[in-house]
């Protein structure tokens, strides 16, 4: 392109702006109304949505961890144990299962969880008797 004056050269922003805006509009493709079509509104909406998505990933991890803990607590209460004692007994007996697996066992495999609870109780009783000697 050949411009006859400097003013026209300054006003032509080129393809970079098109692609930059297109990237934002693609992220807002499912929005409704001006938040989809008007760039100044779209950029704010997209930035807010991306911030919420970032926070949401961390909150999802926290929520799942809390859910697993509640499920394990419920399983432990069925067998008359506290979660901390259960966890300590498993660790001392050499069973290293994470919360997700323990929660799945408490829900879907109650007999397996019961066996783990017995193993944990025996390990904690052995530990208590050895410390009393």
Secondary structure, 3 states (H helix, E strand, C coil): CCCCCHHHHHHCCCHHHHHHHHHHHHHCCCCCCHHHHCHHHHHHHHHHHHHHHHHHHHHHHHHHHHHHHHHHHHHHHHCCCCHHHHHHHHHHCCCCCCHHHHHHHHHHCHHHHHHHHHHHHHHHHHHHHHHHC
